[in-house]
C-alpha cells in the first residue's frame, strides 16, 4: 500500500526553507512527495528525477545537495525514513489484526439485567473509599562503566555512554526537568529518536544542515 499521507509540520518547514525561492520551495515539496510515495531514497540519476518532477535538473540538483544526503542507494532524508518506518509498522499491525479477525471485541458484562461477579467486586471496592498509595520509584544510579556497557550492548559507541553519564550527572539525573526513573529505557528512547551524539549528523527536522563547531557537529545533549 502506497504511503498517501505523511505528517507535515509548518513551523519546522518554514524555519528550514524560508531562504528558498518559490521554485526551490516547489522542488523540495515535490521531492518529499516522491520520497514518501516510493518509500525509498531519491534516485541518483538527477536527469531522470527532473523529468519525473517536471523541473530543471540544476534546480533539482541544488535542492538535493542542501536537504538530502547522497548515499550509494540514492539521496536519503532521515526524517522521511523515520516517518516511513513508523507508517510501515502501523500497516503491519493492521494487517496482523485483520488476519486475526480484527480488534478484540469487549465482552458484555451484564446479562438479563443481573450484575456479574466482576461488577459486584467493583462496587465493593468503590464503597471502601480507599485508594492505593502510589509506590515511589527510586532510581539506582549506575556508574559510567555500566552506562557505557549498556550503550555498547544496544549497538551504540562507548562515547555515547560517557556523554550521557556526564549529562545526567551534571543535571542531577534529570531529563527535561523530570527525575529519571529508568535510565536504560531513556537511552533506548533517545536511540530510537536519533538523539544520541553518534546519531546526530548536523540535520534538523527537515534535513537542513546545522552549524558546526571546529569542524564537528554540535552535541545533541
N, C-alpha and C positions, 0 to 999 in steps of 0.2 A: 504494500500500500504506500503510495507516494505521500510525502510529508507536505500536505497542502496548507499547513498552519505552523507558524512559529512565533514565539513571544517577541514583541518589539518594545523597546524602552526609549521613548522620545528624548528624555533628558540625557541619557548616555550617548545616544546617537548624535544629537545636536552638539554636545560638547566635543565629540571627536571629529565632526565633519563641518563645523562652522566655517572653516577656511576654504572649503571646496567651492568650485564654480558650479553653476546649475548642471552642466553636462557631466562634470565629475561626480556630482551627487547622484544623478540618474544612473551613471555607470556603476557606482558602488551598490546601489539598491538592486540593480539587475544582477550583479554578480552574487549578492546574498541570496536572491531568489533562486538563481541557478544552483547554488551550493545546496540549499535546502531541498529543492525538487529532486536533484540527483542523489542527494545524501552521500556525496563524495567530493574530494578536492576538485578545484577548477583545473582542467587540463593545461599542460604546459604549452600546447600549440596555441599561441595567442591569436594568430590569424583565424583559426577555426572558432575560437571563443568570440572574437569580434564579429564574425559573420552571424553567429547564432544570436548575439545580443543586438545586432544591427547598429554597431558603434565602431568608431575608428580604432585601429589597432594601437596607435600611440596612446590614445586616451585609456584604453583597457590596460595596457602595459603599465602606465603610470599609477593607476589606482591599485593594481595588483601589488606592485612593489611597495606601496605605502601601507596597505592594510592586511596583506596576506604574507605568508612565509613560504618561500619556494622550497620544495622537497622533491625527492625522486618520484613520488607518486602524484605530484601536482602541487598547485598552490593551496595551502591549508590555512584554515581560520579556526583558532582554538575555541572561540565562543560558539561558533557554529557546530563544531564537533561535540561539544558538551550538550547542546540542545538536541542534536540528532540522536546521541546515545540515550538521553532521557526519553525521547519520543519512541525509540525502538524498544526500550524496556517496558513502557506502558502498553505498546502494541502487543508485546509478547505476553504480558499478564492478561490482557483482554482475550487473547487467543486461547490461553490455557483455561480461563474461566468459561469460555464458550464450549470448549471440549468437555468440561465438567458439568455442563448443563446450566451455566450462568451462575450468578452470585447466589450464595445460600440464602434461602428464604427464612424469615423469622417465624418461629412456631407460635401457634395460638396458645396463650396461657390460660384462657378461660373457656370452658366447655359447658354449655347449657346453663350459664349463669352461676356455676359453682366455682368458688375460689380454689386454686390449686395449692398444693403444699408449699410451692415456692412463694406464692402471694402471702400465705399466712406467715411464713417466716419473715418476709419483708415488713409486714405490718407490725410484728413483734419488735423488730429492730428499730422501727420508727418510733414506737411508743417508749422505748428505753431512753431516748433523747441523749444518747451518749455517742460522741464522735471519737473515733480512734485518734490518738495523738500521732502526728506525723513524725516519723523517725528521722532524726538528724543524721546526715551523711558526713562523715569526717574523712577528708582526703588523707591518704597515706602518701606523703611526698616522696618521690623517688630521688635517687641521686643521678648525676649526669650520666653515669655508665648505664643505668637502667634505661634512661630515655634514648640514649644512642643505640643501645642494643635493640630496643623495640622498633625504632625507625628503620634500622637495617633489616629487621625481621619482616617488615611490610614493604620492603623494596625502596626505602629512602636512604640517601647517603648519611654517613655519620655526622657530617657538618650540619645537617638539618636538626639532628638531635641536640647538638651543642647550642645552636641558635635558639631553639625552643626552650631549652632548660634555662639559658641566660635570660630570655624574655620573661618567663614566668617567675623566676627568682626575683627579678627586679620589680615586678608588678605585685609581689606578694601572692603569687599563684592565683591570679585573677585573669579572666578573659573577657574583655569588653566591660570591665567593672564588676563582673559577677564571679564569685568564687568557683574555681574549677572543681567539679565533683568526680570526674573520671578522665584522667589525663590521657589515657590511651584512646578513649573514644574521641576526645578533642583532636588528637593528632590524626586519627583516621578521617574525621570530618574535614580537617584542613587539607589533607591529601586529596580527598575526593573533590574538593572545590578548587584545587590547584593553588592553595595559598602558601605552600611550603617554599622556602627560599630557592631550592633547586628547580622548582616547577615554574617560578616566575621568570619570564624571559623578556621583561620590558613591554608587555602588551596590556592595554587597557581592555575594558569590556567589549569594545567593538574593534579591537585589533590595532589601534594606532600606537606606535612605539612611544614609550615614555622616556624622559630624560635619564641619562646615565651619569654616574659619578666616577671619575678617574677610569673610564672605560668599563666599569662594572655596573650591572643593573641594580636599582635600589632594592633594599631588602623588603620582602613582603611583610615582615614582622615589625 
